[in-house]
Amino acid sequence: MYGRHDMIPATGQNRCYDGTGREIPCAGSCQDGEYRLGAPWPEPRLIVRNETVLDRLTGLVWSRDANINEFPVTWPEALAAISSLNRDRFAGWSDWRLPNRAEMRSLMNYQAKNPALPGGHPFINPFLGWYWTSTSAAIDPAYAWYVHLEGARMFYGRKDQDCLFWPVRGEQNGLLPRTGQTVCYDGGGEIIPCAGSGQDGEYELGRPWPEPRFESGESTVKDRLTSLCWTRRADLASGPVSWGEALSAVRELNRICFAGSSSWRLPNINELESLVDCAESRPALPSDHPFTGLQEGYWSATTSYFETEWAWVLYLEKGACGVGHKAGKTFAVWAVCDADLA
């Protein structure tokens, strides 16, 4: 069982940076690198078992070879290749699958680049390119979500383009929630039966969502899936601001003890992403969400280690995790705190 702060994986970020990308002391910065919230990474995190690697953070087992197919393939070809691995009982197992987007993101270390994997990882042949997930993009199901190993970006690409894939197997330990996807699609985006598809919508793996998921108050909303409390209005600065201004807006919430709490913070990228429902788009939130003032994109407290003058952003209309230049007045502010402190 996971407790407070442990319902979402920690990002791995342990340093802090100013708006120009210069490293600064974390104390008082109100950044991800100061708080370091989330399920802590065990030590050691990754254990080699012959041709596989166990991730003790999530309970997932990955192929040790991060480029087992050697060549990039289309999304349908990746799913077919996984089926071939199972027929051949690769590494002695016949339950390999293409990871869903939560599983693929769980490997990312936001204090690493080239590749964005945990330090000292034992994987071989990691490729600095896009890796398919089994999750189709709700905004256009002819596309599927993929993650870039160079810096951890997550976006969606056409299913007929060529990318790599990384097989995973095993039971999750309850840390990763379900993505919300329950439908399956072919390479052209048409709905198909899920049975035997090998897709996210077939397996629906992860921690089930509570019903109802959200508890709405006058000015706050508790997410019962993660035990996080969000401001009900998702536009605290009344429009797009710079990253520094976003951090300042949350400090002001604490100064006035908004909703009776002085523990508000700018969420890290994993906290922001936890709100996404992969069955929805525009916005990519559960259809019965109670939030108001929704904007297209939101700043996180997590700096992009690939380019530290940039910070991680959730593109809420799509459900993508990208980056924004810290100096630009380009994204909105949404604050979070722990539900028991709200």
N, C-alpha and C positions, 0 to 999 in steps of 0.2 A: 504494500500500500504506500502511496505517496502522500505527503503532507504539504503544509504551506510552503510555497515557492518551488515545490517539487513536481508539479503537474505538467510542466513543460520542460524540455531539455535546456540546460544552460547553453549559451551561444559559444562559449569558449573565450570570449573577449576578456582580456585582463589588463588592458592598457587604455589610456584616454588621450584624446587629441583635441586641439582647438579648431576653430573654424577654418584655419589655413592648412590644417593637416599636421601641425607641429605637435609632438608628444608633450603632454603636460602631466603634472601630478593628478592622480585621480580624486584625491580627497576634496569634497565639495563640488565636484564637476557635475554631479547628477547624471552621469553617463553609465552605460552598460558596464564599462570596465571598472567603475566604482562599486556598483551594486552586485554584479556577478550573480544574478538571480537565476533560478531554475534548478532542475535536478542535477546535482554535482556529478562530474565524471569520475567513475571509479578508477583506481590505480592498481594494476594496469587496466586500461580500458579495453584494449584489443588483444585477443589471445589467438595465436596460430594453432590450428588443428589440421595438420596435413595440408590439403588443398583448400581449406576454408579458414575463415577468421570469425571468431565469436566477438560481437560487440556487447560487452557487459553492461553498457548503459541501457540498451534497448532490448537485449535478449535475441537480437537478430544474428543470423549467420550469413556471411557474404563469401563469395568466391574470392580466394586470395588474389587471383589474377583479375585485375580491374579492367582488362581488355581481352576477355576470354575468346571473343570472336575474331579478334585481330583487325577486322575491317568494319567500318560503319555500315548500318543497314537502315531500311525504313522501319517505321513503327510496327506494321504487320509482320515484317520479317523478324524483328526482335522477338515478338510474341511467339512466332513459329520456332525460332531458335531455342527459346526456353523449353518449349515442348520437346524438342529433340534432346536437350540435356536430360530431361526427365525420362525419356525412353531409354537413353543410354546409362541412366543412373550415375550421372556425373558425381564424382567424389563419394559414391555410395548412397546417394539420395535421389528420390524421384519426386520431390515436392518443391523444386525450385520455382521461382516466379519472378516476373519483372516487378521491381519495387514500386509501390505507389509513391506519390510525391512527398508524403510525410516521411516515409522510410528513407527515400533518397536524400532528403534534406537533413535527416538525422545524423548523417555522416559528416556534415560540413562543420568546419572549425572557422569561426569568424575572426580568429587571430592568426590566420595562416593564408597563404596563397601559393599558387604554382606547385602543388595542388592545395586546395583549401580543405585539407584533411587533418585529423589530429596529429600532433607532433610525434615523431617516432613510430608512425603507423607501419605495419608490416606488409602492406599491399605491394604487389608488383605490377608494373606496367600501367600505372595510372596515366590517363591521357588528358591533356589540357584542352578539353572540348566538351561538347554537349552530350549528356547521358539521358536516354529516354526514361520516363516513368510509365506506369500502367494507367495513369489518370488522364482522361481526356479533358480538354479545355471546354468548360461549359459555355464560354463566350462564342466558341465555334468548334463543334466536336470533330471537324476535319483536322483539328490540331490536337496535340497532346503536350502535356507539361514535360519539360526537361530541365536539367540542372547543369550548369557549366562548372567544371571542376577547377578551372583556373582561379576563380574568385568567389564562387558559390551563388552566382545569380540564378534565379529561377524564372523562366518565361515559358512560352508555348511555341511550338513549331509545327509546320505541316507534316502530317503523318507520312507523306511520300518523300520527305527528304531523308538524308542519311545521317544517323547519329550512332553513338555507341550504346551499349547496354551492360548492366552489371547485375548478375543474378543474386538473388537473396532467398533465404528460406528460414523456417523456424517460427516459433510462436513469439509474438511480442510479449513483454512483461507487464503491460498495462500503462506504460509511460506515454506512448504515442496514441493520440485520439484518431478516430476514423476521419476520413477526409470529407464525408458527406455524399460522395458519389455512389449512386445505387443503380445507374443505368449503364449499358455497354453500347459501344459504337464500332462500326467498321472503319476502314481507312478513309472512307469518304465522308464520315460523319453521320451516317445513317444508323438508327437504333437497331440493334440486333439482340437475340437472346444472350443472356450472360453465361449460361451453362457452357463450360469448356472454353470460354474466351480467354481466360488467363488475365482478365482485366481487374482493375480496382473495383468496379461495380459488381463483379462476381464475388470476390472474396470479402469485401467490406471489412477489412482488418483494422484493428485498433480499438481503443477504449470507446464503448458505446456512449452516445450523447444522452444526457438525462432529458426527461420530458416533464415539464417544460425545461428548455435549456436556460432561459433567461428569467431573472426576477427583477422587475422594473420598479424603481422608486421614483420619487419626484424629480431628482436630478442625477441619479446614479442607476447603473444596471449591473447586477451580479451575474456573471457567467458561471453557472453551476458545473460546467464541464471542467473549468480550470481554476475555480475559486478566485478569479480576478474580478475586481470591481472597476467598471469604466464610467466615465462621465456619460450621461445620457445624450447630451449634445456633443456631437463629434466635430466641432469646429470652434475650439476655444479662443482662437485669435481672430475670428470673423474673416477668414480668408487665408490665402497662402502667405507664409512667412519664411524667413531664413531658418536654418537649423539652430543657430544661436538664439534667435527670437523664440523658437519653439521651447527650448530649455528654459528661457526666462518666463514664458507664459505659464509653465508648470510651477515654477518657483512662486509666482504670484498666487496661484491657487493655494499653495501651502501657507503663504503669508496671511491670506484671508480665512484660512481654515475652511475651505470650500466643503460643503456637505458634512461639516463636523470633523474633517480629517486634515491633518497636515503631513500626510504620507504619500501624496500624489507624486507620480514620476512620469517621464516620457517612457513609453514601453520599449523594451528591446525588440528586435526584429522577430524573434520567435513568439513573443507575446502578441504582437500585432498579427502575425500569420495565423495564430490559433483561432482567430475569429472567422477565418475564411470557410465558406461552404462551397465545396467543389462541384455542387450541383447547381450553383447559382452564379449569375454575373450581373453587373450594372445595378446594384452592387453585388459583390461576391460574398454575401452574408446570408445566414439562414433567413428564409422568407418571412418568418414571424418575428424578426428582430424588432426591438422597440426604440432603436436609436434615431435621432433627428439630426438635421444639419450635415448630412453625409457629403463628403468631398471626394474628389477623384483619387487623391494620394495623400499619404501620411508619413511624416518623419518618425523614425525610430531613434532610440538613444545609442544605437550601435554604429560605430564608424566602419566604413569600408576599409579593411586592411590592405586591399589591393591598391587603393588610392585614398590616402587618409584625409584628403581635403573633401572627400565625398562621404555621405552617410547612407545607411540602408533605409529604404522606403517601401511601404506596402502600397501597391497600386490597386486600390480597392475595387475599382470598376471591373478589373480583369481578375484580380486575385494573385497578381505576380509580385515577386520580391526582386526589386532592382535597387538602383542607387540614385541619389541626387546630389548635385554640387551644393555644399553647405552654405555658400554665400548667396545662392539664389533664393529669391522669395517665391518658392515654387510649390510648397506643400503645406498641408494643414496640420493642426495640433489636436491630438486626442490623448487624454491622460488616463492613467490606470493606477490602482493601488490594490493592496490585498483586501479581500472582502471583509476580513475580521478587523480591519483598521478603518473601514469606511463608516 
